[in-house]
Structures are given as C-alpha cells and as structure tokens.
Amino acid sequence: MRLTAIDRYISQRVVGREETLDLFRHYSKPYYPDEKTLAGVVEIVGKLMDRALFEQVTVRAENEPFYANYLDMTRRMIAEAGLQPKDIDLVIYCGVGRGYREPATAYQMASRLGLKRAECFDIIDACNGWSHTARVVERLLQTGYANNVLVLSLEFNRSPRFNAGVDRHYESSIMYSIRNMSDMEWRVWGATVGETGTATILSKDDANPWYVDYVSEPDDFQDCAFTLANHREYDLEPMPLEKAHGGEEFFYAFGKRIGESVKSHTIPLLQKVPHLLEEAKVVIPHSLSAGVYDHIFRMVGVNDKALYIFKRYGNCVSNGVPVGLATAIKEHRLQRGDRAVLVPTGSGSACGVISFKY
C-alpha cells in the first residue's frame, strides 16, 4: 500500500499551559470559596499537566469556519496528488467528531468534495480510528476493491453545546470544572484535547506491504468513553461515572489507567521489531501524552526519533498519528523511501505498531 498524500488542518487558536491553568481556576472557583484550597487544586492540575509534558493545545477560534477550511484543504491535497475526483473509489471517515448518527459522515464529505462516484462508510475506534482504517484499506486494496481510498477525520470535539470552549461564557465547563478531588482522576485530560483535521490518500501498491501488530484489551473499555444520552439502555451495569452524570452525554478519561495500559502493551510490541526501529527515520506515537511515550521510547532507545504532536496540538484523538505523519513530511523528517514507525493507541483498549516505507 502506498501513502500517496496526506495533509492536516490545524485549528487557529493556541491555548498554552498558563491559560489552561487559568481556565481551571476560573471554572473551579465556585466549588472552592477558600482561595488557598483553590490554589492547591490548580497546583495539582499543573503537576499532572507537567507529568504529561503538556505545553499547549490548539482549538477553534471564535467563528472559525473549520469545516469549510478543512474541505478546501482536502480538495487541494487531491489535486496536488495528481488525482481527479473520479479517481477516488472509496471514502472512509474515521473520526470521533461528527454531526450525525447517520448516514455515514463519509457521504456528506464526499458530496461536498464532488466525489460523486465514490463508495462511502465510517469506521469508529476512538483514537485508533485512522490506524485501524489503514489496516482495513490495505486489505481492500489487495483484493482490487479500490485503487485510491480517501481517509478523512475532522476532530472538532469542543462543541459549545458541551460547554467545552475557552471563552468563559459558561457557568461551568465540562473541560475545566474540578468540583471535587475525585474529578481530578478523569476530568483533567479533556482539557488536553485539541481540534484538528486530516485527509489521507492510500493507494494500491502490493510491492510495499505495511507491517502491523496489535493487541487489544476489551475489558478496559470503561477507562475512556464519550457516552450518548441513551447509553444506559446499552449498559448491563452502570458506567463508572453514571452516578455523577446520569443520562447526559459526557466525556471522561482515566488518564493514569490508560497510561499504564499503554506502557504495559506497547513496550513488548516495540521490542519485537528492533530492525524496524533502527531503520526508521521517524517514530510517531499517538498524541495521548508525551510523558507516557517518552518513557516508552527511552526504554527501547528511539526517543531521539520521536515526533511528539501532543506538545504542539494536544490530544488530536484519531488524528494523532496522521497529524504526526503530515508534520514529519512537511518538516522533511520523512522523505520518499524512508521508513516510518507508527505507535497508535486508543481507548478500548488497543495498542499497536505499524511500519511502512513512505
């Protein structure tokens, strides 16, 4: 399979560490009338952010036409790859962010892009969406199902509907309100979620197979979730935060649990492929936490090859790996003929290693 083209859309507003802590201070203040206690809460948040090596996050600016900008970027990418709309056989959308339950988001985007003949469907697997889609696409290309596949993801998950913005217009914020110390375990990490888009064209090339190795722990599915209002109808037992949130739609992530799971599974996967790590020009992890991957990559001796997107844009959800790839290419850290090693992870829980020659 050939990575024919890839590009990224980065949202326009940058929120740094100090502004992030100030947002926690602003939205948590109603729960801590004592200034000293509030200062202690914010200090703990700061230590958690530092442990993750968090520096900043990019989010939508006020009135930013992110969807139109993203589609314009994708049109340019297709043209610059020397392809016509008729050359795209299949469109797959793999982002968590979306506006509709159905039809597949891929249909709407294909229509807006003028891809009138393409088949369409979505693949959803949290932050692993792009990586698992690449695995599926390679098999489809090998069977002759398609020749050029367009993979899309637009992760703009800080909707004002969820009081998730940074403009301080809300009484409380799902991203920044620490109401009690138990919130600290799962709520902090929402503030590291960035907003980005990626578009990728994968093409048939049977002479260039991709290496893929994955391990999954389905029992860890409760470590991270974005629930729907009717989630209780699909639960055999209450979700971990059901008592706090009831039937609301909400996001949570138990960062420490996820980090430990990623370490335990990813290090053995990387230790199996020392030859790929040695050959690689760049190693690109998911944008979960630079601190977690810094530990992993030092263990296997490739920290100098790592590109930490988390430090620039925050947790880009399904775009963590493809934003890293697009960045490595733009910065000439990955050129044609070079080997890349990708280290995707996602809630569920699944960890993997993917490698290919660009």
Phi, psi and omega in degrees: 000141182249132169279094186286319181200152176205142177212167186227149170242123181252130179296164198267346183252133178256128177243112183277181183300313185292321176294323177299314179295325179293326176293319175298319180297316183296312187276343179267345184305320180301338183266353183223081180299336178278120184299323181294318178295317178300317179298323178295321178297312181296324178297318178296317177302316179300319179294321177295318178297318179295322179296326178279356185063037179286133178240317181194169178219146176256133181223168181298139172276163180300128179066018177292123180280065191298323182292314178297317179299319181295316179295321177299317178300317182293319177301315179298318182298317180298315181295317181293338176280359179079022182250153172258159177308324181293344181279346179274113184274330189213139175240127178238128174259132188231016183271154171289319180293134180193164181253349186219148170290317178207156001287182178307136178302332179302326180297311182299314182292321178298319179297313181296332181272357180077024180267078192284344184251358186282142167283158187217142166196169180248152171232126184240123171204056177049227184287348177271005186306310182294317184293317178291327176296319178300321178297315180295317182299318180302318179295319180295320178295322181296328181275354182086009180298328181206164175247326179225123182241131177260119180253125186236146173205130180233094186267077174251082191262003181264058182294138174303336179301330180263013183052045187251007182281185181241019186263002174062028181269002187247157175288327176214165182224132179296336182273329195236359182271111173261099187278330177204170187294335178292335176297333186301328186290329188235342189268332186303322192287343174299330180291345179266001182284122179261169182241117184213166172226150174222150174227134185225137171249120176249131187234159182293129176197088185291345181278355184230070181290149177266141173275132180221133175216125184227152171223140183234149175232084183303331182292348179271013187298338182275358181288335182207132182204152169234099189275160170258166185298332181261021185298332183298333179291344182247012180254124173283337175216155185300143173293159186305326184250022181300320182297324182281330189241344179060228185269012182290160166276128181204160179244141172211157177210121175275089191301319183295316179299314182298316180300316179294322178295317179299316179299314185294329183265326188282322181302312177298324179297319180287325180293343178283343187231056180300329181292324178289321179295322180292321182283333187298139172275330181213144176241123188241111177271165167297157184271042179294303182193123179297330180295317179298312183286330175301317177297313182297312185289330174292325179297324183254004171078031180234021184298331180288344180262355188282144174242109187264092178296330181306323183291337183262317191235358184081194179282109185270013177058233183292348181270000183306308182287311181294328173297320177299317179297312181298321179293316179300321179290315180298326183266009176063025173275345177225120180236165182306131182096345180280152176266137174244144171243125179253142181232077182279149173216163178194161178294150182146313003245141181223138178230146181209172171228127178234139179218143179201164173263124179284000000 
